[in-house]
Amino acid sequence: MFEEWKQARRDLVARYESKYLVPPALVPEVRNFIAPFCVPDPYARGFPPEYVITTLQLDDASYSLHYAKEREALNRFKLRVRTYGEIGSAPVFMEIKSKLEATIQKCRVAIPFAEWSPELLAGPRIPRCFRSQRQEIDFLQFKRLVREMDARPVLLVRYVRESHVGKIDRYARVTFDRKLQYQMTRSWTDFGRSGK
């Protein structure tokens, strides 16, 4: 039971988040400043410690989620489907990222890349890969929001993330995102493999 609780805690992340535009020339200076407090993210490779993120943003026909962010609604959320590294080499994460006043909450659940399909969200099937009841609940919540909003793929975003985590508290993170690429999309499964 304790293992399930720990897993459920890992799947729900709540944090404060601040974002800044940092000129590339200042990145080494920021790296030096955070060195006493941070270590390379264990999921990243090389120096600087990096990985590639590919995100499929979902929204309804009226772009309600986009406009909630643009209008800086106090309470809002995003629906996204995310994978890492070479397309097909990592699981697919279904995420609900919510901003509740000043706090960011993110719940996410992973499935093997080969199991990802729009039919998974439309049908009654629950994947067998989930390790806890909490993961099943998070999957059903994601699926419910997609269905209620009639959410569909609208935008694909890819970038390289340099990632550092806190030495004392892994909750703390410092990341630098670069090589931002994006394209409009209607595909649930392409993840940019056939586009620019």
C-alpha positions in Angstrom: 0.0 0.0 0.0 2.9 2.4 0.8 4.4 1.8 -2.6 1.1 2.8 -4.3 0.9 5.9 -2.1 4.4 6.9 -3.1 3.6 6.3 -6.8 0.5 8.4 -6.5 2.4 11.2 -4.9 4.9 11.1 -7.8 2.2 11.4 -10.4 0.7 14.6 -8.9 3.1 17.5 -8.8 2.2 20.9 -7.2 4.7 23.7 -7.4 5.2 27.4 -7.9 6.5 28.3 -11.3 8.2 31.4 -12.7 9.3 31.8 -16.3 11.9 34.2 -17.7 13.4 35.0 -21.1 17.2 34.6 -20.6 19.7 35.7 -23.3 21.8 32.7 -24.3 25.0 34.6 -23.3 23.7 34.6 -19.6 23.0 30.9 -19.4 26.6 29.9 -18.2 26.4 32.6 -15.5 23.0 31.2 -14.3 24.4 27.6 -14.4 27.3 28.7 -12.1 24.9 30.5 -9.8 22.7 27.4 -9.3 25.6 24.9 -9.0 25.7 24.9 -5.2 21.9 24.1 -5.1 21.2 21.9 -8.1 22.4 18.7 -9.7 21.7 17.5 -13.3 18.3 15.9 -13.8 18.8 12.1 -13.7 16.6 11.8 -16.8 18.9 14.1 -18.8 22.1 13.2 -20.7 25.4 15.0 -21.4 26.6 18.4 -20.5 24.6 20.5 -20.3 22.1 17.8 -19.1 19.4 17.8 -21.8 16.5 15.9 -23.3 14.0 16.6 -26.1 10.3 17.2 -25.3 7.5 16.8 -27.9 4.1 18.0 -26.7 0.7 17.7 -28.4 -1.5 20.5 -27.2 -5.2 19.7 -27.1 -8.1 22.2 -27.2 -11.7 22.6 -28.3 -12.9 24.1 -31.6 -13.1 27.6 -29.9 -9.6 27.4 -28.4 -11.0 27.8 -24.9 -7.8 26.6 -23.2 -5.6 28.9 -25.3 -7.7 31.9 -24.6 -7.9 31.2 -20.9 -4.1 31.4 -20.8 -4.0 34.5 -23.1 -6.5 36.3 -20.8 -4.6 35.1 -17.8 -7.6 33.5 -16.1 -6.8 32.9 -12.5 -7.8 29.3 -12.6 -7.1 27.4 -15.8 -5.7 24.2 -17.2 -4.1 22.6 -20.3 -4.6 19.2 -21.8 -1.5 17.8 -23.4 0.1 14.6 -24.5 3.9 14.5 -24.1 6.7 12.2 -25.0 10.5 12.5 -24.7 13.6 11.8 -26.8 13.3 10.1 -30.2 9.6 9.6 -31.1 8.6 6.1 -30.1 11.4 5.5 -27.7 9.7 6.7 -24.5 6.2 6.4 -23.1 3.4 8.8 -23.8 2.3 11.0 -20.9 -1.3 12.3 -20.7 -1.2 15.5 -18.6 -3.6 17.9 -17.1 -1.6 21.0 -16.1 -3.6 23.4 -13.9 -2.9 26.8 -12.6 -4.9 27.4 -9.5 -4.2 31.0 -8.5 -0.4 31.1 -7.9 0.1 27.3 -7.7 0.8 24.9 -10.6 -0.6 21.4 -10.3 0.2 18.7 -12.8 -1.2 15.2 -12.9 0.0 12.8 -15.5 -0.2 9.2 -16.4 2.0 7.2 -18.8 1.3 4.5 -21.2 3.7 2.7 -23.6 4.1 4.6 -26.8 2.7 1.7 -28.9 -0.6 1.8 -26.9 -1.3 5.5 -27.6 -4.2 6.1 -30.0 -7.3 8.3 -30.1 -9.4 5.2 -29.7 -7.9 4.8 -26.3 -9.7 8.1 -25.3 -12.9 7.3 -27.1 -13.5 3.7 -26.0 -14.2 2.1 -22.6 -10.8 0.3 -22.3 -8.4 1.1 -19.5 -4.8 0.2 -20.3 -3.4 -2.6 -18.1 -0.1 -0.8 -17.6 -1.2 1.3 -14.7 0.5 0.5 -11.4 -2.0 2.1 -9.0 -5.6 3.0 -8.7 -4.5 6.7 -8.7 -3.1 6.3 -12.2 -6.4 4.8 -13.4 -8.3 7.7 -11.9 -5.9 10.3 -13.5 -6.3 8.5 -16.9 -10.1 8.6 -16.5 -10.0 12.3 -15.5 -7.9 13.1 -18.6 -10.3 11.1 -20.8 -13.4 12.7 -19.3 -12.0 16.3 -20.0 -11.1 15.4 -23.6 -14.6 13.9 -24.2 -16.5 16.7 -22.4 -14.6 19.4 -24.3 -14.4 17.5 -27.5 -10.7 18.4 -27.3 -8.6 17.5 -30.2 -4.9 18.1 -31.4 -4.3 21.7 -32.3 -0.5 22.3 -31.9 2.7 20.3 -31.7 5.6 21.8 -29.8 9.1 20.4 -29.6 12.2 21.8 -27.8 15.4 20.9 -26.1 15.3 21.2 -22.3 18.4 21.6 -20.1 17.2 20.4 -16.7 18.6 20.7 -13.1 16.9 19.5 -9.9 17.4 20.7 -6.3 20.1 18.9 -4.3 18.0 19.0 -1.1 14.5 19.0 -2.4 13.9 17.4 -5.9 10.7 19.5 -6.0 12.9 22.5 -7.0 13.9 22.6 -10.7 15.7 25.0 -13.0 15.3 24.4 -16.7 16.4 26.2 -19.9 14.4 25.5 -23.0 15.8 26.2 -26.5 15.4 25.1 -30.1 11.7 25.7 -30.0 9.8 24.3 -32.9 6.0 24.2 -33.5 3.4 23.3 -36.1 -0.3 23.2 -36.3 -1.6 19.6 -36.3 -4.8 17.6 -36.4 -3.0 14.2 -35.9 -3.2 12.3 -32.6 -0.2 10.0 -33.5 2.2 11.7 -35.9 4.2 13.7 -33.3 5.8 15.6 -36.1 7.4 12.7 -37.9 5.8 13.8 -41.2 6.0 17.5 -40.8 8.5 20.3 -40.8 
